[in-house]
Amino acid sequence: MSATASSVGAMTDTTSFVAELSSRVRGRVLTADADGYDVERTGFQRWEAHRPAVVVAATSTDDVREAVGFAVARRMPWTVQATGHGHTTPIEGMLITTRRMNGVRVDPVRRVAWVEAGATWREVIDAAAPHGLAPLSGSFPDLGAVAYTVTGGVGLLARRHGFTSDHVHRFDVVTPDGRLRHVSEHSEPELFWALRGGGGRVGVVTGMEIELVCVTRLFGGSLLFDVAQVSDVLEVWGSWTGEVDDDLTSAATVLTYPDVAGVPEPLRGRSVAHLRVAYCGSADEGRAVTRPLREIGPVLADTLGELPYPESGSIFDEPEEPHPYRGDNLVVRELPPEALPGLTAAAGPDAPVFTVVGVRHLGGALARSPRVPSAVGHRSGSYLVSVLSPVSETDERVARRHHDATLAPFIEVALGRRLGFAFRPLSDEELAGAFDPGDDARLRRIARELDPHGLLRIGHGSR
Ligand SMILES: Cc1cc2nc3c(=O)[nH]c(=O)nc-3n(C[C@H](O)[C@H](O)[C@H](O)COP(=O)(O)OP(=O)(O)OC[C@H]3O[C@@H](n4cnc5c(N)ncnc54)[C@H](O)[C@@H]3O)c2cc1C
C-alpha cells in the first residue's frame, strides 16, 4: 500500500473511531486537528504535555466507563488527568480529562463530602466552609482533590489529622476492565487498600466520599529570613520541630528570588528561607508556640496570624501560572545537621539551575497506622525533603543532576519517596521505593489482574 493510501486508511479509521466514541459519550472527543485539543491535553505542568491520539473530555462516570472500554477494546494505552500538576510522562493513546466532573456535595450532618474526579481543593473548601467544615487539603488549593488523595496527601493539618487518604470512606472507580466499582473497607477491600496511597494504578476514581473536619480558622502564615543573615535557619527550625505538638504542621522553603522585574525590589536576587506554619489552636497559643521562630534572626516579612481556612493557600503562596518543572523528594528519618548547609546552597545563587528546596515536618498523626490499612508507605518518616526546578529543553538534565546531588547526603537516612512529590519519571525500582517493602508488588498484582495488558499509565512516578 502506498504511503498516501495508508494515511487515508488511518484517517478513515480515526474518523470512524471518533464518530463511534462521540456517539457513546456526552463529553467532547478531540483529535490533534480539533479546536480545543491543545487546551484539553495540557495541564498545569507544561513539561512534555500529553500527545494523545484522542482526548475524551469526560463529563460523567458513564463517559469514563465508555472511554475506558473503548481504549481497552483497541489495546490503546490510556491515562487520566485532572489539573495536571502531577503529570510526569506523556501518553500517545487516549487521555481522559476530568476537569468538568467537578461537583462537590457536602453533608454537614455526617461531616462528609462527595467529591467528583476533577474537583479542586478550592472547590471542596468553598463548598465546606459555609458549614463550618474543611477538607484535609494541601498547600495549593488548585490541586485536584482526587489525584492528591490517591497519593496519600500530606495536608496543611497533616500532623494533627494524618494522611488525607486515611479519611476516605468510599470511592467510585472505573477499573481497567471497564467496570464501575463501589469501593470501601467492606466492599472491594483490596482496591480500597490500593487506592489510598497507591497512586491511581487501579483505575479512574470518578468520585470519593471524604471526611471533613470542624475547622473554620487557622493560625498560620510565613516568616521570611535572609539566609545571608541567618545561615542556620534550617537547623534552628529543625530543632524547634522536635518540640512542637501535633497541632502544628510546618515547613521550610529555601530559594533565591530572580533579579528581575516583577519580583518585589527588596527580594530581587536575595536568597531567603520561608518558614510556613499551620496551627489548629487559638491565635494566642499560635503566637506563643511560634515565638522561637521569630527570634531566629531579623524577619524580612511576617504574615503569621489568624486566617479563615478558605485563605489557607496564602500560607505557601505557590505560583498559580502553569509552567514546566521537574522535582524529586526523599522521606527521611531525621535531618542530619551537617547536610543542611548543602540544602541552603542548593537553592542559592550559585546553583546550576533555579531550585526551590522544601522541607516538610512529618510525624504526629502521619506516623500512626490508620484503622483500615492502606498503601501509604514510610509513615515513620520525620521530614520530607524536596527539590523543584522550572525547566527548559537545555536544563532538564542539569536540573536532574542537581536534584540528585542535593538529595544524595540524605540517602543514608531516607526511607524512600513520596509519590505525590515525585515530579519526574521514576524507574521501577524507584517507584517500588515509594512504598513499604512488599506493597509495590501487591499493587502490581492487583493492577495486573484488572489490566493484564498494562494499558493504564499512571502519572505519579511513571516512565
Ligand atoms: C505546587 C504543588 C503543591 C503541592 N502540594 C502538595 C501538598 O501540600 N500535599 C500533597 O500531598 N501533595 C502536594 N502536591 C502533589 C499533588 O498532590 C500531586 O501532584 C497531585 O497529583 C496533583 O493533582 P492533579 O489534579 O494536578 O493531578 P494530575 O496531574 O491531573 O494527575 C496526576 C496523576 O494522578 C492520577 N489521577 C488523576 N486523576 C485520577 C483519578 N480520577 N483517578 C485515579 N487516578 C487519578 C493519574 O495517575 C494522573 O497521572 C503538590 C504539587 C504541586 C505541583
The ligand as an SDF file (V2000), in Angstrom:
LIG
                    3D

 53 58  0  0  0  0  0  0  0  0999 V2000
    2.5990   23.3450   43.6780 C   0  0  0  0  0  0  0  0  0  0  0  0
    2.2750   21.9750   44.2040 C   0  0  0  0  0  0  0  0  0  0  0  0
    1.9220   21.8350   45.5430 C   0  0  0  0  0  0  0  0  0  0  0  0
    1.6340   20.5600   46.0650 C   0  0  0  0  0  0  0  0  0  0  0  0
    1.2970   20.4560   47.3890 N   0  0  0  0  0  0  0  0  0  0  0  0
    1.0000   19.2310   47.8920 C   0  0  0  0  0  0  0  0  0  0  0  0
    0.6480   19.0760   49.2650 C   0  0  0  0  0  0  0  0  0  0  0  0
    0.5670   20.0390   50.0290 O   0  0  0  0  0  0  0  0  0  0  0  0
    0.4170   17.8150   49.7120 N   0  0  0  0  0  0  0  0  0  0  0  0
    0.4610   16.7170   48.8950 C   0  0  0  0  0  0  0  0  0  0  0  0
    0.2390   15.5950   49.3530 O   0  0  0  0  0  0  0  0  0  0  0  0
    0.7630   16.8440   47.5870 N   0  0  0  0  0  0  0  0  0  0  0  0
    1.0500   18.0610   47.0800 C   0  0  0  0  0  0  0  0  0  0  0  0
    1.3870   18.1740   45.7570 N   0  0  0  0  0  0  0  0  0  0  0  0
    1.3770   16.9690   44.9060 C   0  0  0  0  0  0  0  0  0  0  0  0
   -0.0150   16.7760   44.2870 C   0  0  0  0  0  0  0  0  0  0  0  0
   -0.9180   16.3080   45.2720 O   0  0  0  0  0  0  0  0  0  0  0  0
    0.0050   15.7700   43.1310 C   0  0  0  0  0  0  0  0  0  0  0  0
    0.8800   16.2470   42.1360 O   0  0  0  0  0  0  0  0  0  0  0  0
   -1.4030   15.5850   42.5390 C   0  0  0  0  0  0  0  0  0  0  0  0
   -1.3800   14.5350   41.6100 O   0  0  0  0  0  0  0  0  0  0  0  0
   -1.8600   16.8140   41.8120 C   0  0  0  0  0  0  0  0  0  0  0  0
   -3.2180   16.7170   41.4550 O   0  0  0  0  0  0  0  0  0  0  0  0
   -3.6530   16.9980   39.9370 P   0  0  0  0  0  0  0  0  0  0  0  0
   -5.1250   17.0650   39.8940 O   0  0  0  0  0  0  0  0  0  0  0  0
   -2.9180   18.1510   39.3890 O   0  0  0  0  0  0  0  0  0  0  0  0
   -3.1250   15.6530   39.2790 O   0  0  0  0  0  0  0  0  0  0  0  0
   -2.9520   15.3090   37.7190 P   0  0  0  0  0  0  0  0  0  0  0  0
   -1.6080   15.7990   37.2910 O   0  0  0  0  0  0  0  0  0  0  0  0
   -4.1160   15.7390   36.9430 O   0  0  0  0  0  0  0  0  0  0  0  0
   -2.8970   13.7360   37.7920 O   0  0  0  0  0  0  0  0  0  0  0  0
   -1.7410   13.1190   38.2610 C   0  0  0  0  0  0  0  0  0  0  0  0
   -1.9690   11.6230   38.2450 C   0  0  0  0  0  0  0  0  0  0  0  0
   -2.9570   11.3070   39.2100 O   0  0  0  0  0  0  0  0  0  0  0  0
   -3.6720   10.1740   38.7880 C   0  0  0  0  0  0  0  0  0  0  0  0
   -5.0830   10.5580   38.7130 N   0  0  0  0  0  0  0  0  0  0  0  0
   -5.6050   11.7390   38.3100 C   0  0  0  0  0  0  0  0  0  0  0  0
   -6.9450   11.6870   38.3620 N   0  0  0  0  0  0  0  0  0  0  0  0
   -7.2630   10.4570   38.7950 C   0  0  0  0  0  0  0  0  0  0  0  0
   -8.4850    9.7890   39.0340 C   0  0  0  0  0  0  0  0  0  0  0  0
   -9.6690   10.3930   38.8450 N   0  0  0  0  0  0  0  0  0  0  0  0
   -8.4380    8.5090   39.4650 N   0  0  0  0  0  0  0  0  0  0  0  0
   -7.2650    7.8680   39.6650 C   0  0  0  0  0  0  0  0  0  0  0  0
   -6.0710    8.4530   39.4440 N   0  0  0  0  0  0  0  0  0  0  0  0
   -6.0740    9.7300   39.0230 C   0  0  0  0  0  0  0  0  0  0  0  0
   -3.1570    9.7900   37.4170 C   0  0  0  0  0  0  0  0  0  0  0  0
   -2.1810    8.7770   37.5400 O   0  0  0  0  0  0  0  0  0  0  0  0
   -2.5170   11.0690   36.9470 C   0  0  0  0  0  0  0  0  0  0  0  0
   -1.4960   10.8470   36.0240 O   0  0  0  0  0  0  0  0  0  0  0  0
    1.6950   19.4280   45.2170 C   0  0  0  0  0  0  0  0  0  0  0  0
    2.0310   19.5750   43.8650 C   0  0  0  0  0  0  0  0  0  0  0  0
    2.3300   20.8360   43.3530 C   0  0  0  0  0  0  0  0  0  0  0  0
    2.7040   20.9650   41.9060 C   0  0  0  0  0  0  0  0  0  0  0  0
  1  2  1  0
  2  3  1  0
  2 52  2  0
  3  4  2  0
  4  5  1  0
  4 50  1  0
  5  6  2  0
  6  7  1  0
  6 13  1  0
  7  8  2  0
  7  9  1  0
  9 10  1  0
 10 11  2  0
 10 12  1  0
 12 13  2  0
 13 14  1  0
 14 15  1  0
 14 50  1  0
 15 16  1  0
 16 17  1  0
 16 18  1  0
 18 19  1  0
 18 20  1  0
 20 21  1  0
 20 22  1  0
 22 23  1  0
 23 24  1  0
 24 25  2  0
 24 26  1  0
 24 27  1  0
 27 28  1  0
 28 29  2  0
 28 30  1  0
 28 31  1  0
 31 32  1  0
 32 33  1  0
 33 34  1  0
 33 48  1  0
 34 35  1  0
 35 36  1  0
 35 46  1  0
 36 37  1  0
 36 45  1  0
 37 38  2  0
 38 39  1  0
 39 40  1  0
 39 45  2  0
 40 41  1  0
 40 42  2  0
 42 43  1  0
 43 44  2  0
 44 45  1  0
 46 47  1  0
 46 48  1  0
 48 49  1  0
 50 51  2  0
 51 52  1  0
 52 53  1  0
M  END
$$$$
